[in-house]
């Protein structure tokens, strides 16, 4: 890799880290719905054009930032669950349930469901039973996982955290 490309990559990583850190600070300081993209740009200390090179809006940042939370769900959705990782995700979401509920508000809910479905489909590798297209299997699995999390985080249906993690793992 050339030095210029490496510098660009490091700059891109710094920008994304600054935006992620700003997003994290703002999400703990105010409601997601009250956060504006301009607030995020200002908090991150990046230029508008720099921000828009990486993201379209705050929803794009949320979809990108959710990767570490969704990765264990996607693995489970593809039949490769790690119970300890799922338990961590469940515990993490419960500890931040007021913030996690934002995931289920429109229009973000649909974007996040598509994101999780895409992550599951990528892990399925074109293999699904019964001739069902991988995209359909992934969409159904993502919808089911997120529905369980939504009713649990909202308090609509109580469930022990360990039991929920086991169910998300396919057990």
C-alpha positions in Angstrom: 0.0 0.0 0.0 1.3 3.4 -0.8 2.0 6.0 1.9 -0.7 8.3 0.5 -3.3 5.5 0.7 -2.2 4.6 4.2 -2.5 8.2 5.3 -6.0 8.4 3.7 -7.0 5.2 5.5 -5.7 6.5 8.9 -7.6 9.8 8.3 -10.7 7.9 7.5 -10.4 5.8 10.7 -9.8 8.9 12.8 -12.9 10.5 11.3 -15.0 7.4 12.0 -13.7 7.2 15.5 -14.4 10.8 16.2 -18.0 10.4 14.8 -18.5 7.2 16.8 -17.2 8.8 20.0 -19.4 11.9 19.4 -22.4 9.7 18.7 -21.9 7.8 21.9 -21.6 11.0 24.0 -24.7 12.5 22.4 -26.8 9.4 22.7 -26.2 9.4 26.5 -26.8 13.1 26.8 -30.2 13.4 24.9 -32.9 11.4 23.2 -32.0 10.0 19.8 -34.9 11.8 18.3 -33.6 15.1 19.6 -30.1 14.6 18.1 -29.5 16.3 14.8 -26.9 15.4 12.3 -25.5 18.9 12.7 -25.1 18.2 16.5 -23.1 15.1 15.7 -20.9 16.9 13.2 -20.2 19.7 15.7 -19.6 17.2 18.6 -17.2 15.1 16.4 -15.2 18.2 15.4 -15.2 17.3 11.8 -16.2 19.3 8.8 -19.6 18.8 7.2 -18.2 17.6 3.9 -15.9 15.2 5.8 -18.9 13.8 7.7 -20.9 13.4 4.5 -18.0 11.5 2.8 -18.7 8.8 5.4 -22.3 9.0 6.4 -25.6 10.4 5.0 -27.1 11.2 8.4 -27.3 10.2 12.1 -29.3 7.0 11.2 -26.3 5.9 9.0 -24.0 6.4 12.0 -26.3 4.3 14.2 -26.5 1.5 11.6 -22.7 1.5 11.3 -22.1 1.8 15.1 -24.4 -1.2 15.8 -22.1 -3.7 14.1 -20.5 -5.0 17.4 -23.9 -5.6 18.9 -25.4 -7.3 15.7 -22.4 -9.5 15.0 -23.2 -12.2 17.6 -26.9 -12.0 16.5 -25.9 -12.5 12.9 -23.7 -15.5 13.8 -26.5 -17.0 15.8 -28.9 -16.4 12.9 -26.6 -18.3 10.6 -26.4 -21.2 13.0 -23.0 -20.4 14.5 -24.0 -19.0 17.9 -21.6 -18.1 20.7 -23.6 -18.2 23.9 -21.1 -16.0 25.9 -21.1 -13.3 23.2 -24.9 -13.4 23.0 -25.1 -13.1 26.8 -22.8 -10.1 26.6 -25.1 -8.5 24.0 -28.3 -9.2 26.0 -26.7 -7.8 29.2 -25.3 -4.8 27.3 -28.7 -4.0 25.8 -30.5 -4.4 29.2 -28.1 -2.1 30.9 -28.8 0.5 28.2 -32.4 -0.4 27.6 -33.7 3.2 27.4 -31.2 3.8 24.6 -31.7 0.4 23.1 -35.4 1.0 22.6 -34.4 3.7 20.0 -33.6 0.8 17.7 -37.3 0.0 17.4 -38.5 3.4 16.5 -39.3 4.3 12.9 -37.6 4.8 10.5 -34.5 3.4 12.3 -36.2 0.0 13.0 -36.5 -1.0 9.4 -33.0 0.1 8.6 -31.5 -1.9 11.5 -33.6 -4.9 10.5 -32.3 -4.8 7.0 -28.7 -4.3 8.4 -29.1 -7.4 10.6 -30.7 -9.4 7.8 -27.8 -8.5 5.5 -25.3 -9.6 8.1 -27.1 -12.9 8.5 -27.4 -13.5 4.8 -23.6 -12.9 4.3 -22.9 -15.5 7.0 -25.3 -18.1 5.5 -23.1 -18.4 2.4 -25.9 -19.3 0.0 -26.9 -22.3 2.0 -30.5 -22.6 3.4 -32.7 -25.6 3.8 -35.7 -26.4 1.7 -34.8 -24.1 -1.2 -35.7 -21.0 0.6 -33.6 -18.0 -0.7 -31.0 -17.0 1.8 -32.3 -13.4 1.8 -35.7 -14.6 2.9 -34.3 -16.8 5.6 -32.1 -13.9 6.8 -35.0 -11.4 6.8 -37.2 -13.7 8.8 -34.5 -14.5 11.3 -33.6 -10.9 11.8 -37.2 -9.9 12.3 -37.7 -12.7 14.9 -34.5 -11.8 16.8 -35.4 -8.1 16.9 -39.0 -8.8 17.8 -37.8 -10.8 20.9 -35.5 -8.1 21.9 -38.1 -5.4 21.4 -40.8 -7.0 23.6 -38.2 -7.8 26.2 -36.6 -4.4 26.3 -40.0 -2.7 26.4 -41.0 -4.7 29.4 -44.0 -6.1 27.5 -42.7 -9.7 28.0 -40.4 -10.4 31.0 -37.6 -12.9 30.5 -34.4 -13.9 32.3 -31.4 -12.6 30.4 -29.7 -16.0 30.3 -32.9 -17.6 28.9 -33.2 -15.0 26.2 -29.5 -15.4 25.2 -30.0 -19.2 25.0 -33.1 -18.7 22.8 -31.3 -16.2 20.5 -28.5 -18.9 20.2 -31.1 -21.3 18.9 -31.7 -23.2 22.0 
